Amino acid sequence: MQFIKPDININFVSKRKIAFFISLAMILVSIASLLIHKGPRYGIDFAGGTLIQVKFSVPASLNNIKSGLAAIDLGKSSVQQFGDQRDNEYLIRTDISITTSQGFSSKVQKALEASTGNEVNIRRVEMVGPQVGKDLREKALFAMFYALLFITIYISGRFELKWVLSGVMAGALMGAVYLLSVFNVSVPYLIAAALIVTLLLFWFLELKYAMGAIVALIHDVTITVGIFSIFDIEFTLPIIAALLTIIGYSLNDTIIIFDRIRENLRKYHKNPLEFTINRSVNETLSRTILTSITTLVVVVALFVLGGGIIHDFAFAMIIGVIIGTYSSVYVASPILLAWHGRGRKK
Amino acid sequence: MKNLSWRAVSVIAVIVIAVIYILPTIKPSLWPHKKINLGLDLQGGMHLALEVDTEKAVESTIERISQEMRSFFKKEHIRHIELNRIDGSRISVQLQGQENIDGFEKLLDKEFKNLRILSRSTHDGILTMMLDLPDKESDQIKKLATEQALETIRNRIDQFGVSEPDIRQQGEKRILIQLPGIKDTKRAKDLIGRTALLEFKLVDETHDLNSALQGNVPPGSEVLYGIKEDPETRRVIKTPYLIKKRTLLTGAHLTDAKVQIDSQYNEPYVSINFDKKGGRGFARITGANVKKRLAIVLDKKVHSAPVIQEKITGGQARITGRFTTEEARDLAIALRAGALPAPVNILEERTVGPSLGTDSIRKGLISMCVGGILVILFMIVYYRASGLIADFALILNIILIAGGLAGFQATLTLPGIAGIILTIGMAVDANVLIFERIREEMSIGKTPRAAVDAGYDRASLTILDANVTTLVAALVLFQFGTGPVKGFAVTLSLGVLSSLFTALILSRLIFDYFLVKLKSKSLSI
């Protein structure tokens, strides 16, 4: 069986302008949504607060739950249905981290039993203090940054054999980050600055493969974060794990296409670069689609059957797989071409 | 290929080792290796992050030094205007008159060499001096406080009886605690978090309690409360006491604390035994203060304040106070394990009930099976017999991941299961890459054997490149991650490594077996 015939020749490269505008639009919408929502919506892992998952023996109404909670001053709290409807499970979240939580969950249990008249089972309590939340936020951002950094070192080393150059660059970048962190620059700005420096360095050092790959990665992560912001889904630790996996996955695709481009550059060195890139994308298309299908199949299975706790993670992976596949065809490769179009010889 | 059998042996060896490691998880009696660890999110339990308030340890050291200084003043007849601990960890001293000042300076050089003089000023014959501990010393105190808190908490948890707790220090002053399978989380938290500082102090009977309550607290004394709950009416009764600040004896000199039942009232109480030094001290204190009231203060709360009837020798005392048996038992544990050198605050708490964990395992396994079966079917439909080879590799992958988890004693969490599921989807990628290459090679007219050789040769490097990036992401995640997320990083890394092994070595071996050994002329791909 074959979906993609071996002699397939779709002209991807000619549609790169359209793709460029689609990508740009998606990124702008993502940024706009982030601005409107005043940044990503942090879950308690990052914002601090308390989260309680309760299960009722029979269906309970949201109003009863809320009135029960109102009786035991929880501060600003929200209640939402969790997981499958027939599970009668709810998530209660408050902004305050109840550090003096002596007997806190039994208090909630009693209040809810009184207001709903149901048997209540406290299934999960998570309390994160503001300090830990802040630490985790910084750690998560640094993790994303280091993942990007190591990956770019690997790509520029592997594809252009500029190990020393990329190593020196990484050293300089880490030095710059250290210097800025001494001056207490807040981490998000630090990361943004580091990314801009990275891109500029790639530009001047002519690390074009690395440039293509990292632009594609930033594209993927931005859009995934944007979609999360549009759907108003919380950012939690597992979502960061998903984002890092998306980085790995998207790069996987990109590298396979780049590998083919490099191989074909030797084979078709007389043809224009545009032809070689298009040819390479087509040759790997079958594999790109197959792997995306198998990966999508499993993450959709996880999304549908995996239960409430892993739901958002699976959702992030679904978006990431789709965007990652798109970006390796329509973002990473066109950047190589755009580079060539600058008129410099390389 | 002449090394075919050698490769086959090593592949089989790897598989057998993996299976051996998995066996105890399926049937624990087979051989004594540990099962695959389940994370707290799968088996239920409690995760706590505590912060030791190390500043308080410095403060109490300073408090002790200022008490010491006070008693030296008394002994050496130095009269002072003021001697107080201010701003947490500073001592402020004010003296008047040359002989007092000289006496103080001599004392300072002789007995308090380690104190740092922050400021000194003489004004109208009044010397004002600020003292504190040098940074190096206070850092040392803080460091010791965390270490000691860790040790104390470990002792308490051991005595509380939790199987396989994980207690470790994180950073300078944080302590991470994992208590798998614990049910009564409130009790555990109470036990871990209480300071359990037991102090014996005299009740100040020379001053009026009522005027102290109105704010006229005499120097050297403080108002502390006794808190009791009436079991009938469930009302909390707070009784104020005026207590002298000076600590006569602490729980540091305990050798044992155990629960006993009062035969008269049928109420549990905690009986404590002092060591030799503590026993002598207790005898001296009680002897010197007959007919006075001695308060037993635990964590700044007065438990009882009985009148001393006679000198108590024998080094035994009892703490009463309407305990339930559990409360008495936990108090005895805390006293035996010793006091925390400084209070601890709970920074982070995650509790998962066992039923939720079981649900998570079930749902995780269901999605794994459904996703896995769909991928397996897809590969057979798309690549026919070769797809079957990929499927075989896929199942082995899962076995290898499980073997890796057991072998490295890693922890399987819910995101970890998600990582395995993801691996199922992504692991076939390596085979897809190879198969597509083989198809390409065959379409330009190569024989199956040549096509397989060329396919593997060309795809191998690409596969390595592509997997290194996922591995990098997983390793970074492992470094940064906590608990469940770390579990994801572990399964993802194991998945990448095992899929490299199965695709590049195992499935190649199968192809070679059919094409070289059995001289198969056609290839179903």
Interface residues (C-beta under 8 A of the other chain):
Chain A: M1 Q2 P6 Q53 T99 S101 Q102 G103 S105 S106 N121 I122 R123 R124 V125 E126 M127 V128 G129 Q131 V132 L136 K139 A140 F142 A143 Y146 A147 F150 I151 Y154 I155 R158 L237 P238 I240 A241 L244 T245 I247 G248 Y249 L251 N252 I255 I256 D259 R260 E263 E283 T284 S286 R287 L290 T291 I293 T294 T295 L296 V297 V298 V299 V300 A301 L302 V304 L305 G306 G307 I309 I310 F313 A314 M317
Chain B: D41 A49 E51 T185 K186 K189 D190 N345 I346 L347 E348 E349 R350 T351 V352 G353 S355 L356 D359 S360 K363 G364 I366 S367 M368 V370 G371 G372 L374 V375 F378 M379 V381 Y382 Y383 R384 L414 P415 A418 I421 L422 I424 G425 M426 V428 D429 V432 L433 E436 R439 E440 S443 R458 L461 T462 D465 A466 N467 V468 T469 T470 L471 V472 A473 A474 V476 L477 Q479 F480 G481 T482 P484 V485 F488 A489 L492
